[in-house]
């Protein structure tokens, strides 16, 4: 081989090496770009999944709160039904028995009053309380009081509570039964 041929061959080899190196660099660059794109997509997917997870957690918390609220509401309604039934039964039975003059009935009355006291203590411990009404008060609420009767009375201001016909009760802030009241109204002037 001649010197020129060797030189040319060497030159060709160097060019081939550079081209192979360029191809290698180009392939590495493309692979690097692919990895960057994949990483970016994975990061976006991760952010999306985190957001979705937060939404699911919030939804789960809302469901739990709604369930607890519904449970409290149902419990209050059940207690309200029971208390209303119990109050009517207790008040009417005790009034009837007190009116009786028979000794046997009076003994039963004591037993019923003792049971009622025990039950009232339990109910009070659960948040049941009587609506306080003072005879002579003029500020009564239609939420807490039920107007049963109006009586003409020019000596008292209009709307003065004259008599409590039935006690009212609250469970926390929920009215179980409004108090039934008799109030005054102004009479016709002659």
Secondary structure, DSSP 8 states (H G I E B T S, - for coil): --HHHHHHHHHHHHHHHHHHHHHHHHHHHHHHHHHHHHHHHHHHHHHHHHHHHHHHHHHHHHHHHHHHHHHHHHHHHHHHHHHHHHHHHHHHHHHHHHH---HHHHHHHHHHHHHHHHHHHHHHHTTEEE----TT-----TTTEEEEEEEE-TTS-TT-EEEEEE--EEETTEEEE-EEEEEEE-----
